[in-house]
Amino acid sequence: MITSLQNPLIKELAALHTKKGREESSLFLVEGLQLVGFGVAANWELVHLLIKEGYAAGNKSEAILADAVNTAASVQDVSAEVMGKLSLKDNPPSIMGVFKQRLQALKKTTLGQNETWLLLEEPRDPGNLGTCLRSADALGAAGVIILTPATDVWAPETVRATMGSIFHLPIVRTTREDFLHWLPAQNAQLMGLHLQGTVPIEAASSLPRPLVVAMGTEQSGLSAELTAACTQLVKIGMRGKAESLNLAQATTLALWEALRG
């Protein structure tokens, strides 16, 4: 049982709240048994499993916890105070997991004939990024490409917003230049959401595959370079008086239309 906040392991794990700590260790924190279970079920490497003292699993969660215990390289009981230090929630969970980060290299990525992928250009808000990943998973996208610089995909706010979808999709992180160099060999359509789009978003489902749905930054939309590379520029018709949608909302609508067929 670890009870000290000065324990070396706890200090190492607390550093995962910082981008530097995550980059140096290639690890990230996941809060809650359900999300830890998603990672274990998807065969991600569970490096540490932390269990709060006195925790008793209910009938429905016993199998999930047993799988996590059997999978983890390290299982450690910790005090409620220690769990509170590591958690960013007002009500800390009874289970936390520390997983090895996993990204897919762009050069090892080939778009399947009928696939639809999501491209996010330099997303800056962790909640938006996490929700976009969740929507991509829910609506059936084959994977997500994130152009840097961007908010950290392993940040606790991002991971929490994915609700476990971070474990379900291949995620590629690359530069705009490398993406534009890679794209022609994929024989894919690049559909960009743009204010100057002339094609209604409802037409997205009829576009040829493979298809990459490109979403720009929260502040300024798609860059000039990506806009020029798009084979189709589409626009969401605004029927009400709202000036705009945020990135996560617009991404969800774009993917829904692209994948509904």
Secondary structure, DSSP 8 states (H G I E B T S, - for coil): -B--TT-HHHHHHHGGGSHHHHHHHTEEEEESHHHHHHHHHTT--EEEEEEETT----GGGHHHHHHHHHH-SEEEEE-HHHHHHH--SSS--SEEEEEE-----GGG----TT-EEEEEES---HHHHHHHHHHHHHHT-SEEEEESS---TTSHHHHHHHTTGGGTS-EEEE-HHHHHHHGGGGT-EEEEE-TT--EEGGGGGGS-SSEEEEE-BTTTBS-HHHHHH-SEEEE----SS-----HHHHHHHHHHHHH--
